[in-house]
Amino acid sequence: MRILLVNTFHYPRGGASIFVLRLAELLRAQGHTVFHFAMNHPQSLPCPDTSEFWPPYIDYPELLKRGGLGSAVKVLRTSISSREAREGMRCLLRELGPFDAVNFHNIMHHITPSVIAPIREANIPIFWTLHDFSLLCPNTNFIDNNSGKLCTVCLKGGLRFFNAPIKRCKKGSFTASAMAAIESWAHRLGGVHKKIDGFISPSRFLAGKFAEAGFDKEKFAIIPNFVELPEMTHDGSIGNYALYFGRLSQEKGVELLLAAWESMPRDAILKVAGTGPLESKLREEFDRPNIEFLGFVEPNELVKVVAGARFTVAPSICWENFPLSVQESFAMGVPVLGANIGGIPEMVIPGETGELFAPGQVDSLAEKALYLWNSPQNCAAMGMKARKFAEEKFHPKEYADRLIEMLSGEVLGEEKK
């Protein structure tokens, strides 16, 4: 098949971007012809066959810092409908088409759904792989930034989106929240979701929330994301530390984890790998002998850090879709202590591939963490089961086969067994 992958960023920036880059490699290895459409970011990887058609990079935060009505209007206009992206897509399709299918990933804010029109005009089916709740929540994660708790007032859409500026959901800013609300409202009012041939959801939970929001459940196929399965896996040895790796931000529940770790034995080492807006605050507040902040870790080195852990922790307080950190832990033969929230319970099976704790509950997290720390042999055994689970559920070839079936219009409205 000739497939066009559409994602805002064309470099390793977050789980979705990394996934798209790996997906392209996987599909090409299967004999398919793959092209990319993205934003011309300064860090974009070389893509000589299509980059001339990509829309220019717009630094929204920097633009808004300038202040003034003009800057705000430009951000709002381009985040709803990008003329540059639409015309770039039209030229790409004319010069490089035809394509058998277009596969959207994260396109909101910069690429925007404006690219749908030229694709529909070319009679090419569109399938959207969902990585988050950006189509349902102006803040994308259903977290009330004021309380740090789940908030679902915008789930059903419509004028409910305008709760966002009232709550200042986006970066604590009324202006940013109002623009995000208008963007969400405009896309829902314009029926963007009705112009997509099919949605690909990695988890049953995510698909269920979209159905609850009014999306046609018959357009959904549940296909768990794949993960690379390296030869270097956990060999059954006992790790001497626990690990959190990921973004250091409120919705990830890192503060909860560190607070729970204060009750752990002094020999229970927790390593924290990653950066984010809370990094400085967390380093200052949780300066403990048994908590080690690693900062950014290069991917090749991170594989070794994950493989050496007794267990990893996914402490999110938000509705996670299908965390890459859980998949990568399993791939390395390491069990996961995960919050019983979102799509995590579809991956972490208590006593088999890890343990679950009550989301947002420090005591529950601390209790399960202590149990795992004091059960190294159980951790090693669960790690082996986690690796097997990954091989059965997240195998790249299985994903590629099911995706091609989906793009060919053969799998909709059900989870293929």
Secondary structure, 3 states (H helix, E strand, C coil): CEEEEECCCCCCCHHHHHHHHHHHHHHHHCCCEEEEECCECCCCCCCCCCHHHCCECCCHHHHHHCCCHHHHHHHHHHHHCCHHHHHHHHHHHHHHCCCCEEEECCCCCCCCHHHHHHHHHCCCCEEEECCCCCCCCCCCCCEECCCCEECCCCCCCHHHHHHHHHHCCCCCCHHHHHHHHHHHHHHHHCCHHHHCCEEEECCHHHHHHHHHCCCCHHHEEECCCCCCCCCCCCCCCCCCCEEEECCCCHHHCHHHHHHHHCCCCCCCCEEEECCCCCHHHHHHHCCCCCEEEEECCCHHHHHHHHHCCCEEEECCCCCCCCCHHHHHHHHCCCCEEEECCCCHHHCCCECCCEEEECCCCHHHHHHHHHHHHCCHHHHHHHHHHHHHHHHHHCCHHHHHHHHHHHHCCCCCCECCC
